[in-house]
Amino acid sequence: MTLTRPMLALTGAVAVLALAGCGAGGDSEAAVPETATGSLEKLAAEAKCEPNMQTDADEIRQAICRTGKEKYILATFATDRGQREWINSAKDYGGYYLVGRKWVAVGHEDVVTALRDTLGGTLEIGTDHSAH
């Protein structure tokens, strides 16, 4: 079968639409900002938090932040692998995780969902042990 120019153009258009995700996502995805990056202090400033440092080590820096009456943990990591290992271990304890590149915020669902509007990131949910 010989490909003609119109067939190539149609194939190209279909590929572009497929790669662009035409019709996928929705308004909720469009509202999420680009994922924030930077030091714990920079992320805390963007989240309007005055971090109460708990751990200040080479591999992980961790602080408690408050938003209104709620508090959450904000942590930054030296490596992507260290971050993923920490999240995988922590998720055994349940909870809600807002994950960015080399950082994570952990707290109640409403807190991390609200933080997502500021910091971007991906929501992950820990293991639910309530049925046990």
FITI-96985 format. One record per atom (N, C-alpha, C): x, y, z. Coordinates in steps of 0.02 Angstrom, whole numbers, plus 32768, in hexadecimal, padded with zeros to 4 digits. Atoms other than C-alpha are relative to their C-alpha. Layout:
! residues N
XYZ;...
This chain:
! residues 132
802A7FC58000;800080008000;802D803E8000;7FDA7FC38006;804480AA7FCD;7FDE80378029;801B7FC87FD9;802F813C8045;8001803F7FD6;80047FC18025;7FF381D97FF1;8007803A8031;7FF97FC57FD5;800B82898034;7FC3800A802D;803A7FF87FD4;7F5682958072;7FFF7FCC8038;7FFF80347FCC;7F6A81EF80CE;8036800F8035;7FCC7FEE7FD1;800E8229811C;7FEA803A802C;80187FC77FDA;7FBF82CD8151;7FCD7FE98034;8033801A7FD2;7F2B827181A0;80217FD98038;7FDC80277FCE;7FA081F881F9;8025802E8030;7FDD7FD07FD6;8008828A8239;7FD18025802F;80317FDD7FD6;7F6E82E68277;7FE67FD48038;8017802F7FCD;7F30824C82D3;80357FF78035;7FC980097FD0;7FDB82348323;8007803D802D;7FFB7FC37FD9;7FE182EA835B;7FC880038033;80387FFF7FD2;7F3482DF83A8;80087FCC8037;7FF680357FCE;7F5E823C83FF;803680148032;7FCA7FEC7FD4;800082808446;7FED803C802B;80157FC57FDA;7FAE8322847C;7FCB7FEF8033;803380137FCF;7F2882C384DC;7FC180267FF6;803C7FDA800F;7E9B831D8486;7FC47FE18023;803C80177FDE;7E00830E84F2;800F7FDE8042;7FEE80207FC1;7E6082C18584;800880348035;7FF67FD27FC9;7E74830D862F;7FBF80228013;803C7FDB7FED;7DF783948654;8014803F8024;7FF37FC17FDE;7DE7843686B4;802A7FF7803E;7FDA80097FC3;7E2E83EC8754;804A7FF87FF1;7FBA80078013;7ED083BC86FC;801C80437FE9;7FE87FBF8019;7EDD846786A9;800D80308039;7FF97FD27FC8;7ECF84BD8752;803F7FF38029;7FC580107FD9;7F688466879C;803C80247FE2;7FC67FDB801A;800184D6878E;803B7FD17FF3;7FC38026800B;80AB849B8753;801E7FEF8045;7FE680177FC0;80FE843787DE;803B802B8016;7FCD7FD67FE4;816984A4884E;80407FD8800C;7FBF801F7FF2;822284808869;8026802E802F;7FD57FD67FD6;82A784BC88E0;800B7FE38044;7FF080147FBC;82E184B38992;7FC17FFC802B;803880037FD1;8271848F8A26;7FE880468011;80147FBB7FF0;827385478A51;7FDA80227FC7;80227FE3803A;8241857A89A1;7FB97FE47FF9;804280208005;81B284FC899C;7FD280198038;80277FE87FC7;817985328A49;7FE880487FF5;80137FBA800E;817A85E98A14;7FC780027FCD;803680028032;810F85BF897B;7FBE7FE98020;803C801A7FDE;8096856189EE;7FEB802D803A;800D7FD07FC9;809785F58A68;80047FDD8044;7FF580267FC2;80DD85878AF3;80428017801E;7FC27FF57FDC;815E85AE8B77;80167FBC801A;7FF080457FEF;81B585058B81;80207FF88045;7FE380137FC1;81D884B98C2C;802C7FC27FF3;7FD380358014;827284518C01;80027FC88033;7FFD803C7FD7;8270839F8C44;803E7FD77FF0;7FC680268017;82FA834D8BDD;8026802A7FCD;7FD67FDB802E;838B83A38B87;803F7FD77FF2;7FCA802E8010;83F9831B8B3E;801280067FB6;7FEB7FFD8046;845683038A9A;7FCC7FE27FD1;802F8024802C;83D4828A8A52;7FB8801A8003;80457FE97FF7;833382D68A97;7FFE803C802E;800F7FC67FD5;82F8837B8ADE;7FB47FFF8009;804780087FF1;824F83768B34;7FEA80348032;801A7FCC7FD4;81E483FB8B86;7FB47FF68009;80487FFD7FF5;8137840E8BD0;7FE980457FEB;801F7FC18016;80CB84938B7E;7FB880028019;80467FF77FEC;802384D98BB0;7FDB80297FCC;802D7FD98029;7F9285158B49;7FBF80048027;80397FFA7FD3;7F0A85598BBA;800B7FD4803C;7FFA802D7FC7;7EEA84D58C3F;80217FBE7FED;7FE3803F8018;7F2F84488BD3;804C80057FFA;7FB88001800C;7FE584148BCB;80107FC87FCF;7FE98032802F;804583B18B4B;804C7FFD8002;7FB880098004;80F583708B2D;801680147FBA;7FE17FEE803F;815F83BC8AA4;80487FE58002;7FBD801D8001;81FC835B8A75;801F80077FBB;7FDA7FFF803F;8282836E89F1;80367FCA8005;7FD280388004;82FB82E889B8;803B80117FD3;7FC47FF58028;83AB82E48971;7FFB7FDC7FBD;80058027803E;837D826088EE;7FB87FEA7FF3;8042801A8012;82E582238890;7FF57FBB801F;800680437FE4;8309817288CB;7FF28002804B;800D7FF87FB8;831181A78981;7FB98015800E;80467FEA7FF8;826B8200896D;7FD07FC67FF5;802E80378010;82168169891D;80027FCB8037;7FFA80317FCB;825980F389A3;7FDB8018803F;80217FE37FC6;821A81688A2C;7FB47FFD7FF7;80488000800D;816D817989DC;7FE57FB98004;801780468000;815D80BD89C0;7FFB7FE58047;800280167FBA;8185809D8A78;7FC980248027;80317FD77FDB;8118812A8AB9;7FB87FEE7FEE;8044800E8016;808080F88A52;7FE27FC48024;801A80377FD8;8071805A8ABD;7FD88019803C;80227FE47FC7;803380CE8B46;7FC280297FED;803B7FDB8017;7FA8811A8ADC;801280487FF0;7FF47FBA800C;7F9381D28ABC;7FFA80157FB8;80047FE18042;7F9282468A27;804180237FF2;7FBE7FE98013;802F827789CA;7FFB802B7FC1;7FF97FD5803B;804C83098955;804A7FFC7FED;7FBC80128014;80E682DA88F1;8018802D7FC7;7FDF7FDA8034;8158834B888D;80467FE47FF5;7FBC8018800C;820A8337884E;802C800D803D;7FD67FFF7FC4;8273831088E9;7FDF8022803B;80237FE77FC5;81ED834E8961;7FBD7FDC8008;8041801D7FF1;814F830F89B5;7FE080278039;80277FE47FC9;80C6835A8A22;7FCF7FCA8016;802A80357FE5;806782E48A94;7FCF801D8032;80327FE77FD1;7FC4830B8AED;7FBC7FE67FEF;80458013800F;7F0882FD8AEB;7FF1800E7FB7;80127FFA8047;7EB682EF8A40;7FF180487FED;80127FBB8011;7E6D839F8A45;803D802E8000;7FC47FD67FFB;7F1683EB8A75;802B7FF67FC2;7FD4800A803A;7F7C839889EB;7FDD80127FBF;80257FEB803B;7EF283B8896C;8005804C7FF8;7FF97FB78003;7EF884728998;804780147FEE;7FBA7FF28011;7FB784718990;800E7FF57FB7;7FF5800F8047;7FAD842888E2;7FF0803E7FD5;80117FC38025;7F5C84CC88A8;803A80317FFF;7FC67FD47FFC;7FFD852488DC;80407FE17FE6;7FC180208010;808984A688C7;7FFE7FD17FC3;800580318035;80468438883C;800E7FBB801D;7FF080437FE7;807D83838849;7FCB7FCD7FF2;802C8039800B;802882DA8847;7FE87FE68043;801C801B7FC3;7FB4829688CC;80097FB48001;7FFB80487FF5;7FD981E88911;7FDF7FF18043;802380137FC2;7F78818B8997;80227FC3801E;7FE280377FDD;7FC181198A1A;7FCF7FC78009;8029803B7FF5;7F7F806E8A4B;7FCB800E8035;80377FF87FD1;7ED6806F8AA2;7FFA7FC1802A;800380397FD2;7EDA7FFF8B3B;7FC18001802A;803C7FF87FD7;7E2F80318B7E;7FD57FC18003;8029803D8001;7DE17F898B4F;801D7FCA802E;7FE180347FD6;7E597F298BC1;7FEC80078048;
